[in-house]
Protein backbone atom coordinates (compact mmCIF):
# COMPACT_ATOMS: atom_id res chain seq x y z
CA UNK A 1 0.00 0.00 0.00
CA UNK A 2 1.25 3.45 -0.95
CA UNK A 3 -0.23 6.74 0.17
CA UNK A 4 0.31 10.39 -0.62
CA UNK A 5 -1.31 13.63 0.49
CA UNK A 6 -1.94 16.02 -2.41
CA UNK A 7 -2.51 19.75 -2.06
CA UNK A 8 -2.28 22.25 0.75
CA UNK A 9 -5.44 24.16 1.72
CA UNK A 10 -7.94 21.49 0.64
CA UNK A 11 -5.81 18.32 0.67
CA UNK A 12 -6.63 14.90 -0.75
CA UNK A 13 -5.42 11.57 0.62
CA UNK A 14 -4.70 9.17 -2.26
CA UNK A 15 -4.27 5.48 -1.36
CA UNK A 16 -2.86 2.97 -3.86
CA UNK A 17 -3.96 -0.56 -2.95
CA UNK A 18 -2.30 -3.78 -3.99
CA UNK A 19 -4.41 -6.97 -4.14
CA UNK A 20 -4.99 -8.03 -0.54
CA UNK A 21 -4.73 -4.50 0.86
CA UNK A 22 -7.74 -2.78 2.35
CA UNK A 23 -8.61 0.61 3.75
CA UNK A 24 -11.71 1.48 5.79
CA UNK A 25 -13.55 4.81 5.93
CA UNK A 26 -16.92 6.10 7.04
CA UNK A 27 -19.60 5.78 4.35
CA UNK A 28 -19.71 8.96 2.27
CA UNK A 29 -16.01 9.80 2.54
CA UNK A 30 -15.13 8.52 -0.96
CA UNK A 31 -14.05 11.15 -3.48
CA UNK A 32 -12.95 8.97 -6.40
CA UNK A 33 -11.48 5.54 -7.17
CA UNK A 34 -10.10 3.49 -10.04
CA UNK A 35 -12.06 0.73 -11.74
CA UNK A 36 -10.26 -2.14 -9.99
CA UNK A 37 -11.29 -0.98 -6.50
CA UNK A 38 -14.18 -2.84 -4.87
CA UNK A 39 -16.08 -1.68 -1.83
CA UNK A 40 -18.16 -3.32 0.88
CA UNK A 41 -20.27 -1.31 3.32
CA UNK A 42 -21.30 -2.76 6.66
CA UNK A 43 -21.76 -1.90 10.32
CA UNK A 44 -19.72 -5.01 11.15
CA UNK A 45 -16.35 -3.44 10.30
CA UNK A 46 -16.53 -1.26 13.41
CA UNK A 47 -16.56 -2.25 17.09
CA UNK A 48 -19.97 -3.09 18.50
CA UNK A 49 -21.65 -4.12 15.26
CA UNK A 50 -25.12 -2.65 14.76
CA UNK A 51 -25.29 -1.39 18.36
CA UNK A 52 -22.00 0.45 17.88
CA UNK A 53 -23.32 1.92 14.63
CA UNK A 54 -26.46 3.22 16.37
CA UNK A 55 -24.37 4.87 19.11
CA UNK A 56 -22.14 6.53 16.52
CA UNK A 57 -25.19 7.70 14.55
CA UNK A 58 -26.73 9.40 17.58
CA UNK A 59 -23.36 11.02 18.23
CA UNK A 60 -23.39 12.60 14.76
CA UNK A 61 -20.99 10.14 13.10
CA UNK A 62 -21.90 7.71 10.33
CA UNK A 63 -23.95 4.53 10.68
CA UNK A 64 -21.61 2.44 8.56
CA UNK A 65 -18.03 1.95 7.48
CA UNK A 66 -16.93 1.14 3.94
CA UNK A 67 -14.05 -1.21 3.17
CA UNK A 68 -12.11 -0.60 -0.06
CA UNK A 69 -9.91 -3.29 -1.65
CA UNK A 70 -8.18 -3.92 -4.99
CA UNK A 71 -9.57 -6.71 -7.15
CA UNK A 72 -6.96 -8.55 -9.26
CA UNK A 73 -4.70 -5.55 -9.86
CA UNK A 74 -3.58 -2.42 -8.01
CA UNK A 75 -6.14 0.36 -7.64
CA UNK A 76 -6.41 3.86 -6.23
CA UNK A 77 -8.99 5.38 -3.90
CA UNK A 78 -9.01 9.03 -2.81
CA UNK A 79 -10.53 10.92 0.12
CA UNK A 80 -10.75 14.73 -0.04
CA UNK A 81 -10.89 17.06 2.96
CA UNK A 82 -14.33 18.54 3.64
CA UNK A 83 -12.99 21.83 5.02
CA UNK A 84 -9.79 23.86 4.55
CA UNK A 85 -7.15 22.29 6.75
CA UNK A 86 -4.78 19.34 6.98
CA UNK A 87 -4.86 15.56 6.68
CA UNK A 88 -2.65 14.09 9.42
CA UNK A 89 -1.19 10.54 9.31
CA UNK A 90 -1.59 8.86 12.70
CA UNK A 91 0.36 5.65 13.48
CA UNK A 92 -1.77 3.44 15.75
CA UNK A 93 -0.06 0.84 17.96
CA UNK A 94 -1.28 -1.45 20.73
CA UNK A 95 -1.51 0.60 23.89
CA UNK A 96 -1.33 3.91 21.98
CA UNK A 97 -4.76 5.46 21.41
CA UNK A 98 -6.08 8.85 20.37
CA UNK A 99 -9.24 10.83 20.94
CA UNK A 100 -10.44 12.67 17.83
CA UNK A 101 -13.25 15.15 17.26
CA UNK A 102 -16.40 13.56 15.85
CA UNK A 103 -15.81 14.40 12.16
CA UNK A 104 -12.03 13.96 12.28
CA UNK A 105 -11.60 10.28 11.40
CA UNK A 106 -10.96 10.01 7.65
CA UNK A 107 -9.85 6.41 7.01
CA UNK A 108 -7.57 3.65 8.30
CA UNK A 109 -5.63 0.59 7.24
CA UNK A 110 -4.87 -2.47 9.33
CA UNK A 111 -6.65 -3.49 12.53
CA UNK A 112 -7.72 0.02 13.57
CA UNK A 113 -10.81 0.41 15.76
CA UNK A 114 -13.01 3.51 15.98
CA UNK A 115 -15.56 3.88 18.76
CA UNK A 116 -17.57 6.57 20.52
CA UNK A 117 -15.63 7.73 23.59
CA UNK A 118 -17.26 10.89 24.93
CA UNK A 119 -20.49 12.77 24.27
CA UNK A 120 -22.00 15.76 26.02
CA UNK A 121 -24.50 18.44 25.03
CA UNK A 122 -23.12 21.94 25.52
CA UNK A 123 -25.97 24.06 24.17
CA UNK A 124 -26.64 25.84 20.91
CA UNK A 125 -23.89 28.41 21.39
CA UNK A 126 -21.07 25.99 20.57
CA UNK A 127 -22.26 23.34 18.11
CA UNK A 128 -25.79 24.43 17.22
CA UNK A 129 -27.17 22.15 19.93
CA UNK A 130 -25.54 19.02 18.46
CA UNK A 131 -23.27 18.53 21.45
CA UNK A 132 -19.58 17.69 21.76
CA UNK A 133 -18.39 14.22 20.77
CA UNK A 134 -15.02 12.48 20.73
CA UNK A 135 -14.13 9.24 18.96
CA UNK A 136 -11.45 6.86 20.27
CA UNK A 137 -9.03 5.49 17.67
CA UNK A 138 -7.01 2.44 18.74
CA UNK A 139 -5.80 -0.98 17.65
CA UNK A 140 -2.87 -1.46 15.30
CA UNK A 141 -2.31 0.05 11.87
CA UNK A 142 -2.36 3.44 10.20
CA UNK A 143 -5.11 6.05 10.46
CA UNK A 144 -5.60 9.43 8.85
CA UNK A 145 -7.36 12.31 10.59
CA UNK A 146 -8.79 15.49 9.09
CA UNK A 147 -8.22 18.70 11.09
CA UNK A 148 -9.59 22.12 10.10
CA UNK A 149 -7.53 25.25 9.53
CA UNK A 150 -4.00 25.44 10.88
CA UNK A 151 -2.74 22.91 13.45
CA UNK A 152 -1.07 23.91 16.71
CA UNK A 153 0.58 21.17 18.81
CA UNK A 154 1.30 21.21 22.52
CA UNK A 155 3.20 18.60 24.51
CA UNK A 156 1.72 18.75 28.01
CA UNK A 157 3.82 17.75 30.99
CA UNK A 158 2.26 15.65 33.77
CA UNK A 159 -0.23 17.85 35.61
CA UNK A 160 -0.02 20.68 33.07
CA UNK A 161 -3.48 21.89 32.01
CA UNK A 162 -4.57 23.71 28.86
CA UNK A 163 -8.08 25.22 28.67
CA UNK A 164 -9.51 25.18 25.16
CA UNK A 165 -12.75 26.13 23.44
CA UNK A 166 -14.18 22.69 22.53
CA UNK A 167 -14.45 23.55 18.84
CA UNK A 168 -10.68 23.99 18.60
CA UNK A 169 -9.94 20.47 19.85
CA UNK A 170 -8.77 18.34 16.96
CA UNK A 171 -7.10 15.35 18.57
CA UNK A 172 -5.11 14.36 21.65
CA UNK A 173 -3.29 11.36 23.12
CA UNK A 174 -5.50 9.10 25.23
CA UNK A 175 -3.06 9.69 28.11
CA UNK A 176 -4.35 13.27 28.34
CA UNK A 177 -7.09 13.73 30.95
CA UNK A 178 -10.15 15.48 29.54
CA UNK A 179 -13.00 17.32 31.20
CA UNK A 180 -15.55 20.04 30.42
CA UNK A 181 -15.50 23.03 32.78
CA UNK A 182 -17.92 25.90 33.19
CA UNK A 183 -16.66 29.39 32.43
CA UNK A 184 -17.71 31.14 35.64
CA UNK A 185 -18.61 34.78 36.25
CA UNK A 186 -21.77 36.59 35.19
CA UNK A 187 -19.79 39.02 33.04
CA UNK A 188 -18.15 36.14 31.15
CA UNK A 189 -21.49 34.35 30.74
CA UNK A 190 -23.34 37.40 29.40
CA UNK A 191 -20.65 39.24 27.46
CA UNK A 192 -17.65 36.96 27.06
CA UNK A 193 -18.51 35.78 23.55
CA UNK A 194 -16.62 32.53 24.10
CA UNK A 195 -19.57 30.47 25.30
CA UNK A 196 -20.06 28.98 28.75
CA UNK A 197 -17.82 25.92 28.46
CA UNK A 198 -14.12 25.23 28.12
CA UNK A 199 -12.36 21.89 27.80
CA UNK A 200 -9.63 21.20 30.36
CA UNK A 201 -6.82 19.07 28.88
CA UNK A 202 -4.30 17.85 31.46
CA UNK A 203 -1.04 16.09 30.59
CA UNK A 204 0.95 14.06 30.06
CA UNK A 205 0.49 13.80 26.31
CA UNK A 206 0.30 15.63 23.00
CA UNK A 207 -2.61 17.82 21.92
CA UNK A 208 -3.44 18.83 18.34
CA UNK A 209 -5.58 21.99 18.16
CA UNK A 210 -7.32 23.25 15.02
CA UNK A 211 -7.67 26.96 14.23
CA UNK A 212 -10.94 26.68 12.27
CA UNK A 213 -14.11 25.81 14.20
CA UNK A 214 -17.42 24.81 12.66
CA UNK A 215 -19.29 27.44 14.69
CA UNK A 216 -16.99 30.25 13.52
CA UNK A 217 -17.30 29.07 9.91
CA UNK A 218 -21.09 28.97 10.19
CA UNK A 219 -21.20 32.51 11.62
CA UNK A 220 -18.91 33.76 8.86
CA UNK A 221 -21.01 32.45 5.97
CA UNK A 222 -24.49 33.09 7.45
CA UNK A 223 -24.74 36.71 6.14
CA UNK A 224 -24.19 35.42 2.61
CA UNK A 225 -26.91 32.76 2.71
CA UNK A 226 -30.35 33.43 1.15
CA UNK A 227 -32.78 34.87 3.69
CA UNK A 228 -34.93 31.72 3.82
CA UNK A 229 -31.92 29.53 4.61
CA UNK A 230 -30.90 31.93 7.39
CA UNK A 231 -34.41 31.73 8.87
CA UNK A 232 -34.30 27.94 8.69
CA UNK A 233 -30.96 27.90 10.57
CA UNK A 234 -32.43 30.10 13.29
WOWO-V713652 format. One record per residue. N is the residue number from 1. RES is the residue in three letters. PSI is psi in degrees with one decimal (* if undefined). OMEGA is omega as a letter, one per 20 degrees, with the letter a starting at -180 (* if undefined). NEAR is the number of other ideal C-beta (glycine too) atoms within 12 Angstrom. Layout:
BEGIN
<<N;RES;PSI;OMEGA;NEAR> <N;RES;PSI;OMEGA;NEAR>>
END
This chain:
BEGIN
<<1;UNK;131.0;r;26> <2;UNK;144.6;r;19> <3;UNK;153.3;r;27> <4;UNK;147.1;r;18> <5;UNK;121.9;a;25> <6;UNK;134.8;r;20> <7;UNK;179.5;a;18> <8;UNK;-69.9;a;13> <9;UNK;-42.4;r;17> <10;UNK;75.8;a;21> <11;UNK;161.6;r;30> <12;UNK;133.2;r;29> <13;UNK;119.2;r;39> <14;UNK;124.9;a;28> <15;UNK;122.3;r;41> <16;UNK;118.7;a;25> <17;UNK;133.3;r;33> <18;UNK;159.6;r;21> <19;UNK;130.3;a;17> <20;UNK;-21.4;r;15> <21;UNK;155.9;r;29> <22;UNK;151.3;r;32> <23;UNK;143.0;a;44> <24;UNK;136.7;r;43> <25;UNK;161.3;r;39> <26;UNK;145.3;r;36> <27;UNK;134.7;r;25> <28;UNK;-5.9;a;20> <29;UNK;-19.6;a;37> <30;UNK;135.0;r;28> <31;UNK;-49.7;r;25> <32;UNK;164.0;r;19> <33;UNK;158.8;r;27> <34;UNK;168.7;a;22> <35;UNK;-29.0;a;14> <36;UNK;-5.0;a;21> <37;UNK;132.6;r;31> <38;UNK;149.8;a;23> <39;UNK;151.9;r;29> <40;UNK;123.5;a;20> <41;UNK;130.7;a;23> <42;UNK;152.6;r;19> <43;UNK;-10.8;a;26> <44;UNK;-10.1;a;19> <45;UNK;12.3;r;33> <46;UNK;158.5;r;38> <47;UNK;140.8;r;26> <48;UNK;-5.0;r;21> <49;UNK;-139.6;a;18> <50;UNK;-39.4;r;17> <51;UNK;-41.8;r;17> <52;UNK;-36.6;r;29> <53;UNK;-40.6;r;28> <54;UNK;-44.6;r;18> <55;UNK;-44.0;r;27> <56;UNK;-35.3;r;34> <57;UNK;-45.2;r;23> <58;UNK;-26.2;r;19> <59;UNK;-1.6;r;31> <60;UNK;-1.0;r;26> <61;UNK;-179.3;a;37> <62;UNK;155.8;r;32> <63;UNK;-43.1;a;27> <64;UNK;163.7;r;28> <65;UNK;151.8;r;38> <66;UNK;130.4;r;31> <67;UNK;127.7;a;31> <68;UNK;135.3;r;39> <69;UNK;158.5;r;28> <70;UNK;134.4;a;28> <71;UNK;102.5;r;21> <72;UNK;-33.5;a;15> <73;UNK;161.8;a;18> <74;UNK;150.7;r;22> <75;UNK;165.0;a;30> <76;UNK;137.2;r;30> <77;UNK;143.0;a;39> <78;UNK;144.2;r;32> <79;UNK;119.7;a;37> <80;UNK;146.7;r;28> <81;UNK;145.0;a;33> <82;UNK;-22.5;a;23> <83;UNK;158.4;r;28> <84;UNK;133.0;a;23> <85;UNK;-141.9;a;34> <86;UNK;150.8;r;35> <87;UNK;122.1;a;39> <88;UNK;122.3;r;30> <89;UNK;135.8;a;25> <90;UNK;107.7;r;39> <91;UNK;128.4;a;22> <92;UNK;125.2;a;31> <93;UNK;155.9;r;20> <94;UNK;129.3;a;14> <95;UNK;-3.9;r;12> <96;UNK;108.1;a;21> <97;UNK;162.2;a;30> <98;UNK;150.0;r;43> <99;UNK;129.4;a;38> <100;UNK;144.9;r;40> <101;UNK;158.4;a;46> <102;UNK;-24.9;r;39> <103;UNK;13.5;a;35> <104;UNK;-31.6;a;42> <105;UNK;124.0;a;44> <106;UNK;-56.5;r;48> <107;UNK;173.3;a;46> <108;UNK;155.6;r;43> <109;UNK;148.6;a;34> <110;UNK;-159.9;a;24> <111;UNK;65.5;r;20> <112;UNK;133.2;a;39> <113;UNK;139.5;r;28> <114;UNK;126.3;a;44> <115;UNK;154.6;r;33> <116;UNK;131.6;a;32> <117;UNK;-36.7;a;31> <118;UNK;137.3;r;28> <119;UNK;131.7;r;27> <120;UNK;137.1;r;23> <121;UNK;133.1;a;21> <122;UNK;6.1;r;28> <123;UNK;166.5;a;21> <124;UNK;-21.2;a;16> <125;UNK;-18.5;a;26> <126;UNK;-50.8;a;33> <127;UNK;30.6;r;31> <128;UNK;25.1;r;22> <129;UNK;-1.2;a;15> <130;UNK;-17.8;r;26> <131;UNK;174.6;a;26> <132;UNK;126.8;a;39> <133;UNK;139.6;r;34> <134;UNK;143.3;r;38> <135;UNK;141.3;r;42> <136;UNK;125.8;r;37> <137;UNK;120.6;a;43> <138;UNK;-168.6;a;30> <139;UNK;-137.3;a;27> <140;UNK;127.2;a;19> <141;UNK;-149.7;a;27> <142;UNK;128.7;r;29> <143;UNK;160.5;r;40> <144;UNK;135.2;a;43> <145;UNK;139.4;r;41> <146;UNK;122.7;r;40> <147;UNK;146.2;a;40> <148;UNK;138.2;r;35> <149;UNK;-150.6;r;25> <150;UNK;155.8;a;18> <151;UNK;132.2;r;26> <152;UNK;125.0;a;21> <153;UNK;141.5;r;20> <154;UNK;135.4;r;27> <155;UNK;107.8;a;19> <156;UNK;132.1;r;27> <157;UNK;161.7;r;16> <158;UNK;126.8;r;13> <159;UNK;-11.0;r;14> <160;UNK;131.8;a;19> <161;UNK;136.7;r;23> <162;UNK;127.8;r;31> <163;UNK;128.3;a;25> <164;UNK;138.9;r;37> <165;UNK;130.3;a;34> <166;UNK;-32.3;a;41> <167;UNK;-19.7;a;36> <168;UNK;-4.5;r;35> <169;UNK;119.0;r;44> <170;UNK;-50.2;a;45> <171;UNK;152.7;r;46> <172;UNK;157.0;r;43> <173;UNK;145.2;r;31> <174;UNK;-14.2;r;29> <175;UNK;-14.8;r;22> <176;UNK;129.6;r;33> <177;UNK;135.8;a;24> <178;UNK;137.2;r;34> <179;UNK;157.2;r;21> <180;UNK;127.7;a;29> <181;UNK;150.8;r;22> <182;UNK;131.8;r;18> <183;UNK;106.2;a;28> <184;UNK;160.5;r;12> <185;UNK;122.4;a;12> <186;UNK;-33.7;r;10> <187;UNK;-42.1;r;11> <188;UNK;-41.9;a;16> <189;UNK;-42.4;a;17> <190;UNK;-36.3;a;12> <191;UNK;0.1;a;11> <192;UNK;-34.4;a;18> <193;UNK;-5.0;a;15> <194;UNK;12.9;a;25> <195;UNK;-179.4;a;30> <196;UNK;-11.3;a;23> <197;UNK;142.6;r;30> <198;UNK;147.5;r;28> <199;UNK;135.4;r;36> <200;UNK;114.1;r;26> <201;UNK;119.5;a;38> <202;UNK;128.0;a;25> <203;UNK;170.7;k;22> <204;UNK;152.6;r;20> <205;UNK;170.6;a;29> <206;UNK;143.6;r;28> <207;UNK;133.5;r;39> <208;UNK;113.9;r;37> <209;UNK;149.0;a;32> <210;UNK;136.8;a;37> <211;UNK;-24.3;a;23> <212;UNK;123.8;r;30> <213;UNK;151.5;r;32> <214;UNK;-38.7;a;31> <215;UNK;-40.9;r;28> <216;UNK;-38.7;r;23> <217;UNK;-43.3;r;22> <218;UNK;-42.9;r;25> <219;UNK;-35.3;a;20> <220;UNK;-36.2;a;14> <221;UNK;-13.4;a;16> <222;UNK;-43.0;a;19> <223;UNK;-18.3;a;12> <224;UNK;-3.3;r;12> <225;UNK;150.9;r;16> <226;UNK;150.4;a;12> <227;UNK;-41.2;a;12> <228;UNK;-41.6;r;9> <229;UNK;-36.5;r;14> <230;UNK;-40.2;r;15> <231;UNK;-38.5;r;10> <232;UNK;-38.7;a;10> <233;UNK;-29.6;r;17> <234;UNK;*;*;13>>
END
